[in-house]
Amino acid sequence: MTLHITDAFGRIGEENAFAVLARATDLAAQGRDIINLGIGQPDFRTPEHIVEAAIKALRDGHHGYTPATGIKPLREAVAADLHKRFGVDVDPDLVLVVPGGKVTMFMAILMFGEPGAEILYPDPGFPIYRSMIEFTGAKPVPVPMRESNGFAFSAEETLGLITPRTRLLILNSPANPTGGVTPKAEIDKLVAGLARFPDVAIMSDEIYAQMTYDGLEHQTLLAYPEIRDRLILLDGWSKTYAMTGWRMGYSVWPKPLYDAARKLAVNSYSCVNASAQFAGLAALTGPQDAVHAMVAEFDRRRRVVVEGLNALPGVSAVTPKGAFYAFPNIAQTGWKAKPLASALLEKAGVATIGGPDFGVHGEGYIRLSYANSTENIQRALVRMGEFLEQNKPA
C-alpha cells in the first residue's frame, strides 16, 4: 500500500530544540549527568495563584467549550494589560486566545503564504517561521540578524529586501535565539519606510516583551497607529508566567483579518481549554511579583553566562539585551556549530543548540538558554571549557 500525502509535508521542518531535549532525556535515563541549556522554557514553577485559578475553574464546572476566540473576560484582560504596559488601545474583540504562540505564526503564514509569494523572516530566528513559510510554498527571505548590529534588525536592510511579491514581514524583538533587542529608533525607521509598501502585512512576535535588561524598555509595534490596520501581534503567557505547558497564547489582529483567524481556530482546535483561560486571567489580573523576580534572576544568570562564555577558548559572546538566551560566536574554536553542539551533549553532557538550526545565518554560533540554575550554568561552562581545551575538530 502506498499512501500519498501532499508535497508540502516534504518541505516542513521542525524545532530541533525538542530533538535535543529528547536526546538529553535519553542520556539522562542511561545515568548520564546532563545539564540542559538547550530548551527555551523558564525553569520556574507557574505561580501558585495562577494554578489555583485553574483548579477553581474546574471545580466551578468550567468543563465545556468556550468561544473560539476565548472567553470575554480574558480578552478584556489582555486589552487592559496592553494598555497598562504600553498605553495602547486594543479592542478586546480583536484579541484571539490561542493554544500557544506558534498558532499565531501558523495562522499568519497560512494567510499570506502561497507559491509566488515572498515572506521575510528574521535569521537567525525561531525555526518555525521558515518551516511554515516553506510549507505554504512561499519563498522564505531571510532578514539577517547580525552580531555586529547587536543582533537587532537593520531597518534599511529589511526595507531593501521587500519586493512586489512580499506579502508578510515577520519581526521578533526581544529575539530568540540571539537575545537581541531592536532599539526604538530603528523600529521608527522601519515603520516610516513601510509607508512605501502598504500591501505588506507585519507579524510582530513579542513573546519576550517583559524580558529586557539594563533598564531597556520594550518597544511594541502596537504603538504605531499607521500600521495597525495590517499588524498582527503575537504574545502570550508561556515565557512571562512560566506557563509553557499550559499552551496559552494570544494575538491581536487587524479587523480585516480577524474573522479569517477565527475561522482557522474553529476549523482546527475549536477553543483553548477553559481552565487554562481562567489561569491566564489570574496571571494578568493578579500580582506580578513572580514575573519581576524571575526576570531579575535571569538577569543575574545572564551576567554569569556572558562572563563565562567570554573566558572559553575561541568563544566570544555579546551581552543579550532580552529573552533568556546567549548566542556566542564559536568560529574561532575551529568547530562547525552543529557538530560542536552534538559533541558537547554526547561527550561533555551539556545540551545546547547549533546556530544553523535557527537559519542560514546561524553558522558560527550556538544557542544557550540560561533558564537553568546558576550552579548548573557554572558547571556547564566548566565542562565546555574542558572540552574545548581537550578536543579539536576533526
Disulfide bonds with the S-S distance in Angstrom:
none
